[in-house]
Structure formats: structure tokens, C-alpha cells
């Protein structure tokens, strides 16, 4: 029953939605890394619930680093992140604790943990547990930034409304990433942004929810990151991203659209440009044979509609073993993809840093300078 991910940077997640606190422990971080708390807090702010498009549960999400940091820099020993839960209303779940909420983990958690799981707010399965992942990701992202690696995401689509895709021009893409990392609700096209916001508001009024697709870009990943077959870069990124509960699909580059083309249409031609190997297109999303090829890594995540909706639904009472109908209570999001965006960025940062440390270790052993 492991709650740990990573090979070189290992992250263990702990806590429950309505427990005293949630957090993560990071082991394997290099020593001497300066922690920019302003940047970390800005990442946390992008995950917070705001306005009518998010849950009315408003948490301060004040991050405490209670070990592994001394005088503002990492010590190389395990770094522990602690975030207190302050705005909980556990009584909301007393009347439905035996009702297995549709599309939630209530039933599977009940079976796995033999009924001993904390059911309040989804317990350990709650999206609340993504908060310490964002804090951990912010620390990893600071290290990657020093390596000139940039990560950013935007809302690509919702309910048939599509934003513009990331640019194929790397200079333009870099600017787009910078811009997306400065805003809460990130779309490249303002018209699409307003229409998607309207869809979320419509779902809220209808006591329903909507899902969406997030497009992410990773810029300046060196060539040679990742392994063939079982630990391909796609595999480890997917492993990390599927750890975010709402994600139900991932594609790289053209993804499923490859099925609609011939090889002559989608093969990425390889050329030299100013001494650097590039591809004239990037249909493979920056990865060949499970290994980074130096082009921007482009991926998309499908996020399902929030399962907590206020309409009457059919389910079961696990104690009485009866079929029942019920309407959920509590405070819930009509959409979560805009908040999940920074969680996706964080899991990408954790994964890329993990792979980069391994690659640099191999190169160091071989006597290379980079």
C-alpha cells in the first residue's frame, strides 16, 4: 500500500481531506538548493479555489517546511512539507458515510481498506491531497528553472469549446508558457476563455459539472532523458500524471490523431540548424523511442467532470446492502481542470527532475561535463 513515487527524487504523500494536516516528504533532493517561498506560494495560489467556478471550501494552504531546510536552503536530508486543514465541515458527510458516491473512490477504498478508511471528504483520495504535490512540484520546478527547463499548461478545451494550441515556434512557445504561468484561468484565446467560463457557470447553476483537456509543454529538456521500453519518458510521465485522480486520458504529440494520418504525413523530418539537431515538425511531442529528442515535449491530459454533483443519483448503501437514491451535500467544484493545471505542471516537474538527475549521474560517471 505504497504512497511513494520516484527513483531519485522520492515523494511520499500523507494525510486526509478532513484530517489535521496533509503533506509530503521529499527524499533525494540535492543539498544547497535555495527555496524561493514567493514562487512556491504563487504556485499554491494557482491551485486555490476562487469565485463561483470552484468549491466554496477556501483553505489558506500555508506551506510549512518542517525538515530538510536550513537557512533557506535544502540540507540534502528528507524535506517535509506540512499544510494544515482549517476549513473543514466533516458533519456534511455523517449522513452519507455509507453511501458510495458514483464515480468516487468510496466503494473501491472501502473494499481495499476493509472499511477503515477516512470517508470524510474522500479522505486520502480527495483532490485536497494535490496541495502538497504542488508544493513539492514548485521546489522541483525551481531546480529545473536553473537548468533552463520551463513547464507550462493551458486549458485546451471544454464541452466542445477549443482554445488555440501551443505554438510550434519555440520562441513564441516560451512566451506563452511565461504568460500562462502568470494567470489563474489560463487560455491563449480570450474568446475561448470567456465561453469556457460560461460553460462552468452553466453547469454550476444546473447542479452539474464539466470536464476538460489541459495541454502542457516542457521546453529545453536535454536530449537523452528517459529509457526505452518500461521506463520510457512517456511511461514515467503517465505514471505520475495518472496519480492525479481526475485524469482519465493522456496523449503525447499528435496522440490519437496519428490514427488519421499516413507515415509520410506525420514523420518528423530531422535537420541541423545552427549546429543543433531539430525536427521540422513535432508530431511525436519531443519523444522518440521513450527518450527526449530535444524538441518541446507536448502532452495533453483529459480531466473528467467532477463526480460530486448536487443532482439526485443512484447508488448503494454499503451497510444495509440496499439500492438508494440520494443528493450529495457539502462544497464541491463545478469544474476542476483549471485548478488541476498547476498540479499537472507540478507532477511533470517532479518527474523530469527525477529523470534528469539520473541522466546527469550517468554522464558524470562517464566523465562528461553535462
Short mmCIF file of the C-alpha atoms (twelve columns), coordinates in Angstrom:
data_MODEL
# 
_entry.id   MODEL 
# 
loop_
_atom_site.group_PDB 
_atom_site.id 
_atom_site.type_symbol 
_atom_site.label_atom_id 
_atom_site.label_alt_id 
_atom_site.label_comp_id 
_atom_site.label_asym_id 
_atom_site.label_seq_id 
_atom_site.Cartn_x 
_atom_site.Cartn_y 
_atom_site.Cartn_z 
_atom_site.pdbx_PDB_model_num 
ATOM 1   C CA . UNK A 1   0.000   0.000  0.000   1 
ATOM 2   C CA . UNK A 2   2.657   2.450  -1.127  1 
ATOM 3   C CA . UNK A 3   2.085   6.201  -1.335  1 
ATOM 4   C CA . UNK A 4   5.560   6.930  -2.736  1 
ATOM 5   C CA . UNK A 5   6.669   7.799  -6.268  1 
ATOM 6   C CA . UNK A 6   10.080  8.378  -7.849  1 
ATOM 7   C CA . UNK A 7   13.509  6.764  -8.145  1 
ATOM 8   C CA . UNK A 8   15.996  9.532  -7.399  1 
ATOM 9   C CA . UNK A 9   13.577  12.110 -6.016  1 
ATOM 10  C CA . UNK A 10  11.150  10.104 -3.892  1 
ATOM 11  C CA . UNK A 11  7.931   11.730 -2.735  1 
ATOM 12  C CA . UNK A 12  5.651   10.212 -0.100  1 
ATOM 13  C CA . UNK A 13  2.173   11.653 0.346   1 
ATOM 14  C CA . UNK A 14  0.277   11.669 3.652   1 
ATOM 15  C CA . UNK A 15  -2.924  12.996 5.201   1 
ATOM 16  C CA . UNK A 16  -6.658  13.106 4.562   1 
ATOM 17  C CA . UNK A 17  -9.057  15.770 3.348   1 
ATOM 18  C CA . UNK A 18  -10.563 16.420 6.801   1 
ATOM 19  C CA . UNK A 19  -7.620  15.356 8.961   1 
ATOM 20  C CA . UNK A 20  -5.464  17.804 10.886  1 
ATOM 21  C CA . UNK A 21  -2.989  18.230 8.063   1 
ATOM 22  C CA . UNK A 22  -1.789  16.955 4.717   1 
ATOM 23  C CA . UNK A 23  1.739   16.868 3.397   1 
ATOM 24  C CA . UNK A 24  4.563   15.202 1.571   1 
ATOM 25  C CA . UNK A 25  8.107   14.097 2.301   1 
ATOM 26  C CA . UNK A 26  10.749  14.584 -0.387  1 
ATOM 27  C CA . UNK A 27  13.856  12.416 -0.195  1 
ATOM 28  C CA . UNK A 28  16.825  12.657 -2.551  1 
ATOM 29  C CA . UNK A 29  16.884  16.411 -3.115  1 
ATOM 30  C CA . UNK A 30  20.384  17.817 -3.639  1 
ATOM 31  C CA . UNK A 31  21.716  19.985 -0.814  1 
ATOM 32  C CA . UNK A 32  22.257  23.709 -1.159  1 
ATOM 33  C CA . UNK A 33  19.153  24.446 -3.240  1 
ATOM 34  C CA . UNK A 34  17.700  27.840 -2.305  1 
ATOM 35  C CA . UNK A 35  13.954  27.662 -1.728  1 
ATOM 36  C CA . UNK A 36  12.043  30.612 -3.167  1 
ATOM 37  C CA . UNK A 37  8.941   30.725 -0.944  1 
ATOM 38  C CA . UNK A 38  7.407   33.525 -3.015  1 
ATOM 39  C CA . UNK A 39  7.462   31.300 -6.086  1 
ATOM 40  C CA . UNK A 40  6.169   28.330 -4.070  1 
ATOM 41  C CA . UNK A 41  3.273   30.409 -2.734  1 
ATOM 42  C CA . UNK A 42  2.444   31.673 -6.224  1 
ATOM 43  C CA . UNK A 43  2.132   28.047 -7.377  1 
ATOM 44  C CA . UNK A 44  -0.120  27.279 -4.408  1 
ATOM 45  C CA . UNK A 45  -2.270  30.292 -5.262  1 
ATOM 46  C CA . UNK A 46  -2.936  28.917 -8.757  1 
ATOM 47  C CA . UNK A 47  -4.420  25.792 -7.206  1 
ATOM 48  C CA . UNK A 48  -6.721  27.595 -4.748  1 
ATOM 49  C CA . UNK A 49  -10.495 27.651 -5.104  1 
ATOM 50  C CA . UNK A 50  -11.701 31.052 -6.284  1 
ATOM 51  C CA . UNK A 51  -15.097 32.510 -7.166  1 
ATOM 52  C CA . UNK A 52  -18.162 30.560 -8.294  1 
ATOM 53  C CA . UNK A 53  -16.195 28.304 -10.667 1 
ATOM 54  C CA . UNK A 54  -14.655 26.432 -7.714  1 
ATOM 55  C CA . UNK A 55  -15.656 24.886 -4.400  1 
ATOM 56  C CA . UNK A 56  -16.567 27.252 -1.578  1 
ATOM 57  C CA . UNK A 57  -14.113 25.440 0.688   1 
ATOM 58  C CA . UNK A 58  -11.402 28.087 0.994   1 
ATOM 59  C CA . UNK A 59  -8.165  26.875 2.545   1 
ATOM 60  C CA . UNK A 60  -5.233  29.146 3.356   1 
ATOM 61  C CA . UNK A 61  -2.754  26.483 2.188   1 
ATOM 62  C CA . UNK A 62  0.130   27.952 4.142   1 
ATOM 63  C CA . UNK A 63  3.078   25.674 3.441   1 
ATOM 64  C CA . UNK A 64  5.396   24.803 6.314   1 
ATOM 65  C CA . UNK A 65  8.767   23.192 5.576   1 
ATOM 66  C CA . UNK A 66  9.435   21.422 8.858   1 
ATOM 67  C CA . UNK A 67  12.584  19.480 7.944   1 
ATOM 68  C CA . UNK A 68  15.266  19.336 5.277   1 
ATOM 69  C CA . UNK A 69  15.699  23.114 5.009   1 
ATOM 70  C CA . UNK A 70  18.138  25.253 6.987   1 
ATOM 71  C CA . UNK A 71  18.685  28.979 6.470   1 
ATOM 72  C CA . UNK A 72  16.549  28.866 3.344   1 
ATOM 73  C CA . UNK A 73  18.447  26.081 1.575   1 
ATOM 74  C CA . UNK A 74  17.985  22.339 1.299   1 
ATOM 75  C CA . UNK A 75  20.184  20.237 3.547   1 
ATOM 76  C CA . UNK A 76  20.033  17.057 1.462   1 
ATOM 77  C CA . UNK A 77  18.075  15.223 4.154   1 
ATOM 78  C CA . UNK A 78  14.340  14.447 3.785   1 
ATOM 79  C CA . UNK A 79  12.317  17.619 3.271   1 
ATOM 80  C CA . UNK A 80  8.892   17.520 4.899   1 
ATOM 81  C CA . UNK A 81  6.014   19.676 3.659   1 
ATOM 82  C CA . UNK A 82  3.093   20.287 6.027   1 
ATOM 83  C CA . UNK A 83  -0.193  22.036 5.199   1 
ATOM 84  C CA . UNK A 84  -2.885  22.360 7.862   1 
ATOM 85  C CA . UNK A 85  -6.559  21.736 7.093   1 
ATOM 86  C CA . UNK A 86  -8.534  24.571 8.645   1 
ATOM 87  C CA . UNK A 87  -11.799 24.967 6.743   1 
ATOM 88  C CA . UNK A 88  -13.422 21.553 7.206   1 
ATOM 89  C CA . UNK A 89  -17.087 20.672 7.667   1 
ATOM 90  C CA . UNK A 90  -16.970 16.968 8.465   1 
ATOM 91  C CA . UNK A 91  -20.626 16.878 9.563   1 
ATOM 92  C CA . UNK A 92  -21.581 17.206 5.881   1 
ATOM 93  C CA . UNK A 93  -20.539 13.571 5.438   1 
ATOM 94  C CA . UNK A 94  -22.136 11.996 8.528   1 
ATOM 95  C CA . UNK A 95  -25.465 11.291 6.849   1 
ATOM 96  C CA . UNK A 96  -23.961 9.778  3.696   1 
ATOM 97  C CA . UNK A 97  -20.969 7.877  5.065   1 
ATOM 98  C CA . UNK A 98  -22.478 4.551  3.974   1 
ATOM 99  C CA . UNK A 99  -23.495 5.838  0.527   1 
ATOM 100 C CA . UNK A 100 -20.956 5.006  -2.160  1 
ATOM 101 C CA . UNK A 101 -20.800 8.175  -4.247  1 
ATOM 102 C CA . UNK A 102 -20.913 7.494  -8.020  1 
ATOM 103 C CA . UNK A 103 -17.550 7.837  -9.821  1 
ATOM 104 C CA . UNK A 104 -15.766 8.465  -6.499  1 
ATOM 105 C CA . UNK A 105 -13.317 6.091  -4.825  1 
ATOM 106 C CA . UNK A 106 -15.720 5.385  -1.931  1 
ATOM 107 C CA . UNK A 107 -16.523 1.807  -2.896  1 
ATOM 108 C CA . UNK A 108 -13.033 0.799  -4.036  1 
ATOM 109 C CA . UNK A 109 -11.470 2.386  -0.938  1 
ATOM 110 C CA . UNK A 110 -13.980 0.600  1.283   1 
ATOM 111 C CA . UNK A 111 -13.015 -2.741 -0.258  1 
ATOM 112 C CA . UNK A 112 -9.255  -2.125 -0.254  1 
ATOM 113 C CA . UNK A 113 -9.089  -0.879 3.340   1 
ATOM 114 C CA . UNK A 114 -11.872 -3.101 4.718   1 
ATOM 115 C CA . UNK A 115 -13.989 -0.119 5.776   1 
ATOM 116 C CA . UNK A 116 -11.299 1.522  7.916   1 
ATOM 117 C CA . UNK A 117 -10.656 4.403  5.501   1 
ATOM 118 C CA . UNK A 118 -11.425 8.013  6.431   1 
ATOM 119 C CA . UNK A 119 -14.571 8.727  4.390   1 
ATOM 120 C CA . UNK A 120 -14.826 12.453 5.180   1 
ATOM 121 C CA . UNK A 121 -14.404 14.459 2.009   1 
ATOM 122 C CA . UNK A 122 -12.916 11.449 0.258   1 
ATOM 123 C CA . UNK A 123 -10.166 11.065 2.852   1 
ATOM 124 C CA . UNK A 124 -6.806  10.218 1.286   1 
ATOM 125 C CA . UNK A 125 -8.461  10.049 -2.157  1 
ATOM 126 C CA . UNK A 126 -9.513  13.692 -2.098  1 
ATOM 127 C CA . UNK A 127 -8.223  16.293 -4.522  1 
ATOM 128 C CA . UNK A 128 -7.135  18.077 -1.351  1 
ATOM 129 C CA . UNK A 129 -4.050  15.835 -1.434  1 
ATOM 130 C CA . UNK A 130 -2.847  17.600 -4.566  1 
ATOM 131 C CA . UNK A 131 -1.870  20.653 -2.475  1 
ATOM 132 C CA . UNK A 132 1.372   19.146 -1.111  1 
ATOM 133 C CA . UNK A 133 2.147   17.819 -4.597  1 
ATOM 134 C CA . UNK A 134 2.050   21.399 -5.873  1 
ATOM 135 C CA . UNK A 135 4.410   22.490 -3.103  1 
ATOM 136 C CA . UNK A 136 6.790   19.636 -3.950  1 
ATOM 137 C CA . UNK A 137 6.489   20.432 -7.645  1 
ATOM 138 C CA . UNK A 138 7.306   24.085 -7.010  1 
ATOM 139 C CA . UNK A 139 10.584  23.082 -5.372  1 
ATOM 140 C CA . UNK A 140 11.443  20.787 -8.296  1 
ATOM 141 C CA . UNK A 141 10.473  23.484 -10.779 1 
ATOM 142 C CA . UNK A 142 12.931  25.918 -9.180  1 
ATOM 143 C CA . UNK A 143 15.746  23.429 -9.755  1 
ATOM 144 C CA . UNK A 144 14.640  22.847 -13.343 1 
ATOM 145 C CA . UNK A 145 14.444  26.590 -13.972 1 
ATOM 146 C CA . UNK A 146 18.151  26.823 -13.147 1 
ATOM 147 C CA . UNK A 147 18.665  24.236 -15.908 1 
ATOM 148 C CA . UNK A 148 16.645  26.448 -18.325 1 
ATOM 149 C CA . UNK A 149 13.789  23.912 -18.385 1 
ATOM 150 C CA . UNK A 150 10.365  25.568 -18.433 1 
ATOM 151 C CA . UNK A 151 6.947   23.971 -17.903 1 
ATOM 152 C CA . UNK A 152 3.514   25.424 -18.548 1 
ATOM 153 C CA . UNK A 153 -0.060  24.408 -19.333 1 
ATOM 154 C CA . UNK A 154 -3.310  25.901 -20.551 1 
ATOM 155 C CA . UNK A 155 -6.944  24.855 -20.860 1 
ATOM 156 C CA . UNK A 156 -7.267  23.415 -24.357 1 
ATOM 157 C CA . UNK A 157 -10.960 22.508 -24.423 1 
ATOM 158 C CA . UNK A 158 -14.211 22.089 -22.500 1 
ATOM 159 C CA . UNK A 159 -17.592 20.942 -23.803 1 
ATOM 160 C CA . UNK A 160 -16.567 21.379 -27.434 1 
ATOM 161 C CA . UNK A 161 -15.092 24.851 -26.902 1 
ATOM 162 C CA . UNK A 162 -11.445 24.847 -28.005 1 
ATOM 163 C CA . UNK A 163 -8.620  27.190 -27.117 1 
ATOM 164 C CA . UNK A 164 -5.696  27.727 -29.509 1 
ATOM 165 C CA . UNK A 165 -2.970  25.077 -29.302 1 
ATOM 166 C CA . UNK A 166 0.542   25.901 -28.137 1 
ATOM 167 C CA . UNK A 167 2.738   27.393 -30.860 1 
ATOM 168 C CA . UNK A 168 5.217   25.215 -32.751 1 
ATOM 169 C CA . UNK A 169 7.663   28.148 -32.730 1 
ATOM 170 C CA . UNK A 170 9.874   27.683 -29.670 1 
ATOM 171 C CA . UNK A 171 10.368  31.404 -29.052 1 
ATOM 172 C CA . UNK A 172 6.627   32.005 -29.151 1 
ATOM 173 C CA . UNK A 173 6.038   28.903 -27.005 1 
ATOM 174 C CA . UNK A 174 8.434   30.183 -24.341 1 
ATOM 175 C CA . UNK A 175 6.476   33.443 -24.126 1 
ATOM 176 C CA . UNK A 176 3.165   31.568 -23.998 1 
ATOM 177 C CA . UNK A 177 4.435   29.446 -21.093 1 
ATOM 178 C CA . UNK A 178 5.532   32.580 -19.240 1 
ATOM 179 C CA . UNK A 179 2.121   34.168 -19.760 1 
ATOM 180 C CA . UNK A 180 0.152   31.065 -18.717 1 
ATOM 181 C CA . UNK A 181 2.171   30.833 -15.503 1 
ATOM 182 C CA . UNK A 182 1.032   34.320 -14.504 1 
ATOM 183 C CA . UNK A 183 -2.734  33.717 -14.615 1 
ATOM 184 C CA . UNK A 184 -5.312  31.691 -12.712 1 
ATOM 185 C CA . UNK A 185 -7.600  30.657 -15.583 1 
ATOM 186 C CA . UNK A 186 -5.202  30.004 -18.434 1 
ATOM 187 C CA . UNK A 187 -6.349  30.177 -22.042 1 
ATOM 188 C CA . UNK A 188 -4.422  31.501 -25.032 1 
ATOM 189 C CA . UNK A 189 -7.575  32.838 -26.678 1 
ATOM 190 C CA . UNK A 190 -9.708  35.276 -24.660 1 
ATOM 191 C CA . UNK A 191 -12.894 34.393 -26.541 1 
ATOM 192 C CA . UNK A 192 -12.460 30.695 -25.743 1 
ATOM 193 C CA . UNK A 193 -11.702 31.612 -22.130 1 
ATOM 194 C CA . UNK A 194 -14.944 33.533 -21.727 1 
ATOM 195 C CA . UNK A 195 -17.003 30.773 -23.374 1 
ATOM 196 C CA . UNK A 196 -15.468 28.084 -21.148 1 
ATOM 197 C CA . UNK A 197 -16.148 30.196 -18.059 1 
ATOM 198 C CA . UNK A 198 -19.771 30.450 -19.183 1 
ATOM 199 C CA . UNK A 199 -19.964 26.661 -19.525 1 
ATOM 200 C CA . UNK A 200 -18.670 26.175 -15.979 1 
ATOM 201 C CA . UNK A 201 -21.163 28.713 -14.628 1 
ATOM 202 C CA . UNK A 202 -23.970 26.997 -16.531 1 
ATOM 203 C CA . UNK A 203 -23.003 23.644 -15.027 1 
ATOM 204 C CA . UNK A 204 -22.953 25.158 -11.537 1 
ATOM 205 C CA . UNK A 205 -26.447 26.568 -11.968 1 
ATOM 206 C CA . UNK A 206 -27.656 23.171 -13.213 1 
ATOM 207 C CA . UNK A 207 -26.093 21.470 -10.165 1 
ATOM 208 C CA . UNK A 208 -23.812 19.625 -12.562 1 
ATOM 209 C CA . UNK A 209 -20.138 19.617 -13.572 1 
ATOM 210 C CA . UNK A 210 -17.921 19.668 -16.663 1 
ATOM 211 C CA . UNK A 211 -14.569 18.213 -17.664 1 
ATOM 212 C CA . UNK A 212 -11.821 19.491 -19.933 1 
ATOM 213 C CA . UNK A 213 -8.467  18.924 -21.579 1 
ATOM 214 C CA . UNK A 214 -5.209  20.511 -20.417 1 
ATOM 215 C CA . UNK A 215 -2.330  20.921 -22.870 1 
ATOM 216 C CA . UNK A 216 1.175   21.052 -21.395 1 
ATOM 217 C CA . UNK A 217 4.567   21.959 -22.811 1 
ATOM 218 C CA . UNK A 218 8.051   21.252 -21.458 1 
ATOM 219 C CA . UNK A 219 10.768  23.379 -23.024 1 
ATOM 220 C CA . UNK A 220 14.540  22.757 -23.216 1 
ATOM 221 C CA . UNK A 221 14.600  19.168 -21.949 1 
ATOM 222 C CA . UNK A 222 18.033  17.833 -22.988 1 
ATOM 223 C CA . UNK A 223 18.314  15.011 -25.496 1 
ATOM 224 C CA . UNK A 224 18.630  11.570 -23.915 1 
ATOM 225 C CA . UNK A 225 16.234  11.785 -20.961 1 
ATOM 226 C CA . UNK A 226 14.226  8.608  -20.413 1 
ATOM 227 C CA . UNK A 227 14.718  4.931  -21.148 1 
ATOM 228 C CA . UNK A 228 13.441  2.529  -23.785 1 
ATOM 229 C CA . UNK A 229 10.532  0.182  -23.098 1 
ATOM 230 C CA . UNK A 230 9.445   0.008  -19.449 1 
ATOM 231 C CA . UNK A 231 10.742  3.359  -18.165 1 
ATOM 232 C CA . UNK A 232 10.134  5.382  -21.308 1 
ATOM 233 C CA . UNK A 233 9.672   9.092  -20.747 1 
ATOM 234 C CA . UNK A 234 6.026   8.683  -21.761 1 
ATOM 235 C CA . UNK A 235 5.672   5.850  -19.232 1 
ATOM 236 C CA . UNK A 236 7.080   7.706  -16.229 1 
ATOM 237 C CA . UNK A 237 5.218   10.909 -17.062 1 
ATOM 238 C CA . UNK A 238 1.980   8.963  -17.466 1 
ATOM 239 C CA . UNK A 239 2.600   7.134  -14.192 1 
ATOM 240 C CA . UNK A 240 2.960   10.443 -12.386 1 
ATOM 241 C CA . UNK A 241 0.078   12.187 -14.136 1 
ATOM 242 C CA . UNK A 242 -2.357  9.311  -13.654 1 
ATOM 243 C CA . UNK A 243 -1.647  9.730  -9.928  1 
ATOM 244 C CA . UNK A 244 -3.883  12.814 -10.201 1 
ATOM 245 C CA . UNK A 245 -7.272  11.237 -9.574  1 
ATOM 246 C CA . UNK A 246 -9.334  13.179 -12.125 1 
ATOM 247 C CA . UNK A 247 -7.090  12.400 -15.111 1 
ATOM 248 C CA . UNK A 248 -8.545  9.662  -17.323 1 
ATOM 249 C CA . UNK A 249 -6.506  10.025 -20.514 1 
ATOM 250 C CA . UNK A 250 -3.065  11.197 -21.683 1 
ATOM 251 C CA . UNK A 251 -1.618  11.675 -25.167 1 
ATOM 252 C CA . UNK A 252 1.728   12.893 -26.486 1 
ATOM 253 C CA . UNK A 253 2.242   14.899 -29.666 1 
ATOM 254 C CA . UNK A 254 -0.487  14.035 -32.147 1 
ATOM 255 C CA . UNK A 255 -1.620  11.244 -29.830 1 
ATOM 256 C CA . UNK A 256 -4.760  9.504  -31.041 1 
ATOM 257 C CA . UNK A 257 -4.772  11.663 -34.163 1 
ATOM 258 C CA . UNK A 258 -1.884  9.544  -35.510 1 
ATOM 259 C CA . UNK A 259 -4.581  7.049  -36.480 1 
ATOM 260 C CA . UNK A 260 -5.925  9.523  -39.059 1 
ATOM 261 C CA . UNK A 261 -2.661  10.020 -40.986 1 
ATOM 262 C CA . UNK A 262 -0.063  8.234  -43.081 1 
ATOM 263 C CA . UNK A 263 3.599   7.981  -42.163 1 
ATOM 264 C CA . UNK A 264 4.569   10.397 -44.916 1 
ATOM 265 C CA . UNK A 265 2.235   12.969 -43.376 1 
ATOM 266 C CA . UNK A 266 3.384   12.749 -39.759 1 
ATOM 267 C CA . UNK A 267 7.053   11.655 -39.760 1 
ATOM 268 C CA . UNK A 268 9.177   14.370 -38.166 1 
ATOM 269 C CA . UNK A 269 11.956  15.277 -40.627 1 
ATOM 270 C CA . UNK A 270 15.368  15.737 -38.937 1 
ATOM 271 C CA . UNK A 271 17.729  18.591 -39.795 1 
ATOM 272 C CA . UNK A 272 20.717  20.535 -38.455 1 
ATOM 273 C CA . UNK A 273 20.046  24.156 -37.553 1 
ATOM 274 C CA . UNK A 274 22.914  26.281 -36.260 1 
ATOM 275 C CA . UNK A 275 24.716  23.152 -35.103 1 
ATOM 276 C CA . UNK A 276 21.664  21.780 -33.272 1 
ATOM 277 C CA . UNK A 277 19.617  18.761 -34.339 1 
ATOM 278 C CA . UNK A 278 15.957  19.688 -34.727 1 
ATOM 279 C CA . UNK A 279 12.829  18.216 -36.285 1 
ATOM 280 C CA . UNK A 280 10.851  20.277 -38.794 1 
ATOM 281 C CA . UNK A 281 7.608   19.156 -37.178 1 
ATOM 282 C CA . UNK A 282 6.943   17.856 -33.677 1 
ATOM 283 C CA . UNK A 283 4.202   15.288 -34.161 1 
ATOM 284 C CA . UNK A 284 5.894   12.885 -31.722 1 
ATOM 285 C CA . UNK A 285 5.793   15.500 -28.991 1 
ATOM 286 C CA . UNK A 286 9.528   15.645 -28.308 1 
ATOM 287 C CA . UNK A 287 9.973   11.941 -27.560 1 
ATOM 288 C CA . UNK A 288 11.281  9.086  -29.744 1 
ATOM 289 C CA . UNK A 289 11.856  5.542  -28.501 1 
ATOM 290 C CA . UNK A 290 10.882  6.652  -24.996 1 
ATOM 291 C CA . UNK A 291 13.733  9.201  -24.944 1 
ATOM 292 C CA . UNK A 292 13.650  13.000 -25.268 1 
ATOM 293 C CA . UNK A 293 14.863  14.274 -28.634 1 
ATOM 294 C CA . UNK A 294 15.466  17.901 -27.643 1 
ATOM 295 C CA . UNK A 295 12.248  19.307 -29.098 1 
ATOM 296 C CA . UNK A 296 9.492   20.652 -26.812 1 
ATOM 297 C CA . UNK A 297 7.596   17.852 -25.079 1 
ATOM 298 C CA . UNK A 298 3.892   18.339 -25.757 1 
ATOM 299 C CA . UNK A 299 1.210   16.344 -23.947 1 
ATOM 300 C CA . UNK A 300 -2.484  16.593 -23.153 1 
ATOM 301 C CA . UNK A 301 -4.486  15.319 -20.184 1 
ATOM 302 C CA . UNK A 302 -8.229  14.617 -20.191 1 
ATOM 303 C CA . UNK A 303 -9.876  15.533 -16.892 1 
ATOM 304 C CA . UNK A 304 -13.285 14.098 -16.099 1 
ATOM 305 C CA . UNK A 305 -16.215 16.161 -14.815 1 
ATOM 306 C CA . UNK A 306 -16.189 16.493 -11.047 1 
ATOM 307 C CA . UNK A 307 -18.170 13.474 -9.728  1 
ATOM 308 C CA . UNK A 308 -19.557 15.487 -6.808  1 
ATOM 309 C CA . UNK A 309 -22.752 16.932 -8.269  1 
ATOM 310 C CA . UNK A 310 -25.908 18.024 -6.459  1 
ATOM 311 C CA . UNK A 311 -28.419 16.212 -8.662  1 
ATOM 312 C CA . UNK A 312 -30.249 13.111 -7.418  1 
ATOM 313 C CA . UNK A 313 -28.171 9.998  -8.203  1 
ATOM 314 C CA . UNK A 314 -28.476 6.230  -7.859  1 
ATOM 315 C CA . UNK A 315 -26.075 4.372  -5.607  1 
ATOM 316 C CA . UNK A 316 -25.916 1.781  -2.808  1 
ATOM 317 C CA . UNK A 317 -25.864 1.801  0.981   1 
ATOM 318 C CA . UNK A 318 -22.855 -0.397 1.796   1 
ATOM 319 C CA . UNK A 319 -24.155 -1.219 5.299   1 
ATOM 320 C CA . UNK A 320 -27.787 -2.086 4.517   1 
ATOM 321 C CA . UNK A 321 -26.846 -3.531 1.099   1 
ATOM 322 C CA . UNK A 322 -29.782 -1.670 -0.449  1 
ATOM 323 C CA . UNK A 323 -30.077 0.373  -3.620  1 
ATOM 324 C CA . UNK A 324 -30.744 4.025  -2.776  1 
ATOM 325 C CA . UNK A 325 -31.102 7.449  -4.348  1 
ATOM 326 C CA . UNK A 326 -29.507 10.470 -2.784  1 
ATOM 327 C CA . UNK A 327 -28.317 14.011 -3.391  1 
ATOM 328 C CA . UNK A 328 -24.797 14.867 -2.336  1 
ATOM 329 C CA . UNK A 329 -24.086 17.531 0.294   1 
ATOM 330 C CA . UNK A 330 -21.025 19.629 1.019   1 
ATOM 331 C CA . UNK A 331 -18.963 22.097 -1.009  1 
ATOM 332 C CA . UNK A 332 -17.798 20.996 -4.444  1 
ATOM 333 C CA . UNK A 333 -16.344 22.262 -7.729  1 
ATOM 334 C CA . UNK A 334 -18.430 22.511 -10.921 1 
ATOM 335 C CA . UNK A 335 -15.083 22.064 -12.720 1 
ATOM 336 C CA . UNK A 336 -11.567 21.270 -11.553 1 
ATOM 337 C CA . UNK A 337 -9.441  21.347 -14.698 1 
ATOM 338 C CA . UNK A 338 -8.450  24.997 -14.190 1 
ATOM 339 C CA . UNK A 339 -7.150  24.116 -10.711 1 
ATOM 340 C CA . UNK A 340 -5.648  20.802 -11.857 1 
ATOM 341 C CA . UNK A 341 -3.472  22.654 -14.363 1 
ATOM 342 C CA . UNK A 342 -0.835  23.590 -11.783 1 
ATOM 343 C CA . UNK A 343 -0.993  20.067 -10.318 1 
ATOM 344 C CA . UNK A 344 -0.156  18.704 -13.774 1 
ATOM 345 C CA . UNK A 345 2.761   21.141 -14.048 1 
ATOM 346 C CA . UNK A 346 3.960   20.005 -10.624 1 
ATOM 347 C CA . UNK A 347 3.865   16.294 -11.410 1 
ATOM 348 C CA . UNK A 348 5.685   16.975 -14.681 1 
ATOM 349 C CA . UNK A 349 8.386   18.908 -12.800 1 
ATOM 350 C CA . UNK A 350 8.811   16.125 -10.241 1 
ATOM 351 C CA . UNK A 351 9.158   13.523 -12.998 1 
ATOM 352 C CA . UNK A 352 11.506  15.479 -15.269 1 
ATOM 353 C CA . UNK A 353 13.810  16.317 -12.343 1 
ATOM 354 C CA . UNK A 354 13.853  12.671 -11.289 1 
ATOM 355 C CA . UNK A 355 14.875  11.610 -14.812 1 
ATOM 356 C CA . UNK A 356 17.350  14.474 -15.203 1 
ATOM 357 C CA . UNK A 357 19.210  13.581 -12.007 1 
ATOM 358 C CA . UNK A 358 19.591  10.015 -13.244 1 
ATOM 359 C CA . UNK A 359 20.870  11.170 -16.632 1 
ATOM 360 C CA . UNK A 360 23.337  13.640 -15.154 1 
ATOM 361 C CA . UNK A 361 24.574  10.974 -12.763 1 
ATOM 362 C CA . UNK A 362 25.328  8.643  -15.658 1 
ATOM 363 C CA . UNK A 363 27.093  11.402 -17.607 1 
ATOM 364 C CA . UNK A 364 29.134  12.341 -14.538 1 
ATOM 365 C CA . UNK A 365 30.178  8.717  -14.102 1 
ATOM 366 C CA . UNK A 366 31.247  8.650  -17.770 1 
ATOM 367 C CA . UNK A 367 33.390  11.750 -17.242 1 
ATOM 368 C CA . UNK A 368 31.163  14.086 -19.271 1 
ATOM 369 C CA . UNK A 369 30.687  17.727 -18.260 1 
ATOM 370 C CA . UNK A 370 26.935  17.805 -18.940 1 
# 
